[in-house]
């Protein structure tokens, strides 16, 4: 709900109750990072990244930590290091599709390699066919490739798997936009693909 300050407070309470629970410690780090980023406080941002690194050293086997740290590194355009984090997360949890989706998105952002990104995210669906994040991302890639019908099918799959009302609204919006775009291309006989 983007109530980040409250989230930091709640995570702190959780850490106080169980200081050795890796996921809570890592989530608290990521939430503190997001708060620093939202408030645009460079010193706090640096401190949150340092805390993140300390927690990763403390919880070496926590794939969630590498995944979230990788996302933070992507935000800072430290792509090579981010890729290392996503690969480590994939190594620790090979059956977690989210790491593959993040790697695919990173590949697109960093190397502008649509085919490799698509391959990684397609593999995420093979690993976990219930990962709505993978279907959403594949749908977005299909729009860029000009495959609107396939994008609509993928957004429909994401809709069936979503877990919250905001996600449902988001996926329906993506699907409706793709359907409108498809109707325009049919009606006016134009191509909608973007260069890859």
C-alpha positions in Angstrom: 0.0 0.0 0.0 3.1 2.2 -0.2 3.0 3.0 3.5 6.8 2.4 3.6 7.5 4.1 7.0 4.9 1.9 8.7 6.3 -1.1 6.9 9.8 -0.3 8.3 8.3 0.0 11.8 6.5 -3.4 11.4 9.6 -5.1 10.1 11.5 -3.7 13.1 9.0 -5.2 15.5 9.3 -8.5 13.7 13.1 -8.4 13.9 12.9 -7.6 17.6 10.7 -10.7 18.1 12.9 -13.0 16.1 16.3 -11.4 15.3 17.5 -14.6 13.5 14.8 -14.8 10.9 16.5 -14.1 7.6 13.5 -13.0 5.5 12.3 -10.4 8.0 15.8 -8.9 8.3 16.2 -8.8 4.5 12.8 -7.3 3.9 13.5 -4.7 6.5 16.7 -3.8 4.6 14.9 -3.5 1.3 12.1 -1.4 2.8 14.6 0.9 4.4 16.4 1.2 1.1 13.0 2.0 -0.6 12.3 4.7 2.0 15.7 6.3 1.5 15.2 6.2 -2.3 11.7 7.7 -2.0 12.9 10.5 0.3 16.0 11.0 -1.9 18.4 11.0 1.1 21.9 9.9 -0.3 23.5 9.2 3.0 20.5 7.1 4.2 20.6 5.3 0.8 24.3 4.5 1.3 23.7 3.3 4.8 20.8 1.0 3.8 23.0 -0.6 1.1 25.8 -1.2 3.6 23.2 -2.7 6.0 22.0 -4.9 3.2 25.5 -6.2 2.5 26.0 -7.0 6.2 22.7 -8.9 6.3 23.7 -10.9 3.1 26.9 -11.9 4.8 24.9 -12.9 7.9 22.3 -14.9 5.9 24.3 -16.5 3.1 21.6 -19.0 2.2 18.7 -16.5 1.9 17.8 -16.3 -1.8 15.3 -13.5 -1.1 18.2 -11.4 0.1 20.1 -11.7 -3.1 17.0 -11.1 -5.1 16.1 -7.9 -3.3 19.6 -6.7 -3.2 19.8 -7.3 -6.9 16.7 -5.1 -7.4 18.3 -2.3 -5.4 21.5 -2.6 -7.5 19.4 -2.4 -10.7 17.9 0.8 -9.4 21.4 2.2 -9.1 22.3 0.9 -12.5 25.0 -1.5 -11.1 23.9 -4.1 -13.6 26.8 -6.5 -13.5 26.7 -6.8 -9.7 22.9 -7.1 -9.8 23.2 -10.0 -12.3 25.5 -11.7 -9.9 22.9 -11.4 -7.1 20.1 -12.8 -9.3 22.3 -15.7 -10.4 23.1 -16.4 -6.7 19.4 -16.3 -5.9 18.7 -18.8 -8.8 21.5 -21.0 -7.5 20.0 -21.1 -4.0 16.4 -21.5 -5.2 16.3 -23.0 -8.7 12.6 -23.5 -8.4 11.8 -19.8 -7.7 10.6 -18.2 -10.9 10.9 -14.6 -9.6 14.7 -14.6 -9.8 14.6 -15.7 -13.5 12.1 -12.9 -14.3 14.3 -10.3 -12.6 17.3 -11.6 -14.5 15.3 -11.3 -17.7 14.2 -7.8 -16.9 17.8 -6.9 -16.1 19.0 -8.4 -19.4 16.6 -6.2 -21.3 17.4 -3.1 -19.3 21.2 -3.6 -19.2 22.0 -5.3 -22.5 18.8 -4.5 -24.5 18.7 -8.2 -25.4 15.0 -8.9 -26.0 15.6 -12.5 -27.1 17.7 -13.5 -24.0 15.3 -11.7 -21.7 12.4 -13.6 -23.3 14.2 -16.9 -22.9 14.9 -16.3 -19.2 11.3 -15.3 -18.5 9.9 -18.2 -20.5 12.1 -20.5 -18.4 10.5 -18.9 -15.3 7.1 -20.1 -16.5 8.5 -23.6 -17.0 9.9 -23.5 -13.5 6.6 -22.2 -12.0 3.6 -22.1 -14.2 1.7 -20.2 -11.4 4.0 -17.1 -11.4 1.8 -14.3 -12.5 4.8 -11.9 -12.5 6.3 -14.0 -15.3 3.1 -13.9 -17.4 2.8 -10.1 -16.9 6.4 -9.6 -18.0 6.1 -11.9 -21.0 2.9 -10.1 -22.0 4.7 -6.8 -21.9 7.5 -8.3 -24.1 5.0 -9.7 -26.5 3.5 -6.2 -26.9 6.9 -4.9 -27.8 7.3 -7.8 -30.3 4.0 -6.9 -31.9 2.3 -10.2 -30.8 -0.8 -8.6 -29.2 -3.0 -11.7 -29.2 -0.3 -13.6 -27.3 0.1 -10.7 -24.9 -3.7 -10.7 -24.2 -3.5 -14.5 -23.5 -0.6 -13.9 -21.1 -2.3 -11.1 -19.2 -5.4 -13.3 -19.0 -3.2 -16.0 -17.3 -1.8 -13.4 -14.9 -5.4 -12.2 -14.0 -6.3 -15.8 -13.1 -3.4 -16.0 -10.7 -3.3 -12.6 -9.1 -3.5 -12.3 -5.3 -4.8 -8.8 -4.7 -7.2 -6.3 -6.0 -4.5 -3.8 -7.0 -2.8 -6.6 -9.1 -6.2 -7.4 -10.6 -6.7 -3.8 -11.7 -3.2 -3.6 -13.0 -3.5 -6.8 -15.1 -6.9 -5.9 -16.4 -5.5 -2.5 -17.5 -2.7 -4.1 -19.4 -5.1 -6.6 -21.0 -7.5 -3.8 -22.0 -4.7 -1.7 -23.5 -3.5 -4.7 -25.5 -7.0 -5.4 -26.7 -7.5 -1.8 -27.8 -4.2 -1.7 -29.5 -5.1 -5.0 -31.3 -8.4 -3.5 -32.5 -6.6 -0.4 -33.8 -4.0 -2.5 -35.7 -6.8 -4.6 -37.3 -9.0 -1.6 -38.1 -6.3 0.5 -39.7 -4.0 -2.3 -41.0 -0.9 -1.1 -39.2 1.9 -2.9 -37.5 2.6 -2.3 -33.8 5.9 -4.1 -33.3 8.9 -2.2 -32.0 12.4 -2.7 -33.1 14.1 -5.4 -30.9 
